Amino acid sequence: MIRLARHPEPILKPLPHHPWESRYVFNAGVVYHNGLVHMLYRAMGEDMISRLGYAISSDGLNFYRLDQPVLIPAAPWEARGVEDPRITWLEGKFYVIYTAYSGSEVRVSMASTTNFITWTRHGILLPDEDNKDAALFPEKIKGRYAMLHRRPPDIWLAYSDDLIHWTDHQVIMRPRPGTWESWKIGAGAQPIRTEWGWLLFYHGVDDHRVYRLGIALLDLEDPARVIRRQEAPILAPEASWEREGQVPNVVFTCGAVEINGTYYVYYGGADSVIGVATVQKEDVERFCRGR
């Protein structure tokens, strides 16, 4: 059974002298590229508007972050925040799927960049519906782009020919009644390719609104087919900074990477700080092989 080992302390905390991230930092998306971990994280200051900060690390634990946010609200549908980024390296660009919050509606939106400083915005991907927890697959599947998203309470899969218009929506995972994921589930980190299937770190919420993390494996050629899904959670809120904060009893991931035989899963603790938990690649491989 897979269990993540948490780093004993948060790796990013709010910075009081940065007004835009003085209250909370959480829900970080990550990508490992050219030997560095690139992180986008959700930050909130005194105005309680979400912006995205950028941090970089050579070891996955110690991060240098910029003084200013790199992505801020720029349209009416995101007036109250750009939230929960998931990063995918695809066809020479970093594509970031994020939640746009207008104050009353949440929409799946996308931006792209090559350097995390200058951005191209692609707008809302799934119009006219509240939706979030969306993540792009890092390659085409049978000639089409693929994306996970969440129509409550389930995880859905959709396909596209141009990354903008999405069709063929289908449910691939549902909550399991009477368990740690009984209320709703959602994609966490961007799907990670392994030789056995797409590795998915996801979140589940129980009837008491406790957020935990789970793990599943999707078929490489048909990710609508769930090959394996662990019954027990891989991480639960146990540390004080996961149990107490803006939203108590929450561990919530938006990104994971594999570095030198170790998977690093980055997550928000109680919607207040950023933590990381790890698992060895050989343990994940045993899960993938069903051993």
Secondary structure, 3 states (H helix, E strand, C coil): CCCCEECCCCCECCCCCCHHHCCEEEEEEEEEECCEEEEEEEEECCCCCEEEEEEEECCCCCCEECCCCCECCCCHHHCCEEEEEEEEEECCEEEEEEEEECCCCEEEEEEEECCCCCCEEEEECCCCCCCEEEEECCCCECCEEEEEEEECCEEEEEEECCCCCEEEEEEEECCCCCCCCCCEEEECCCCEEECCEEEEEEEEECCCCCEEEEEEEECCCCCCCEEEECCCCCECCCCHHHHCCCCCCEEEEEEEEEECCEEEEEEEECCCEEEEEEEEHHHHHHHHHCC
